[in-house]
């Protein structure tokens, strides 16, 4: 994750698909093509700057340059004055119709370089169909994320104030297992609760959320395939889609726990 915004040359080196100038040949004539870089420039004009980018690997070589990609943006104020957590704007797209243009919100935790993606039950994703179209306008989506930025930071403070017992932490971990592992893959839920740094030896909900998320995403969790009897060790998730699904699922579980522990807690952003 870059401390400073990425310039266009860096973006092109890291993810050339952002600069693709036409859609994949298999898409229909009705497909409304927008180069991702055009939307990036539009978002930058509203004071959010790209700090990270990823593009999916392709099995079909003809899809190279058209695959799914994700760009994470941070607000100008947060770049000037970084805090422990920052709200980020996430832009998803592809040029082969596997992923439509959408803008959503995430949280970046500096202590562990974890990037959480907020569940749509917390913050709605906005679809972008046409630049300049009122109902699907980039400016409209960006403005809505900017407007709730402080509320999302307050949510983090609330989650950080909620203490979990060992039973509650283990329940959280158990419910998180299906987000990453299929039913025939058996893992010890306690392995998802192992911290990787001194700062994470805490019992608050937000820290536990980040520990579980990191172990699910970054892998190195051992288990047994109940069908074959073979042991396995999970690998880091590279898929943008799977990463997003796991992130949203873990956040949603944390929100449910918060609503039980603190009845006044509001799940909706």
ABEGO torsion letter per residue (X at the ends): XBABBBBAAAAAAABAAAABABBBAABBAABBBBBAAAAAAAAAAAGBBBABBBBBBBABAAABGABBBBBBBBBAAAAABBBABBBBBBBBBBAAGABBBBBBBBBBBAAAGBBBBBBAAABBBBBBABBGBAAABAAAAAAAAAAAAAAAAAAAAAAAABBBBAAAAAAAAAAAAAAABBAABBBBAAAAABBABAAABBABAAAAAAAAAAAAAAEGBBBBBAAAGBBBBBBBBABAAAAAAAAAAAAAAAAAAAAAABAABBABX
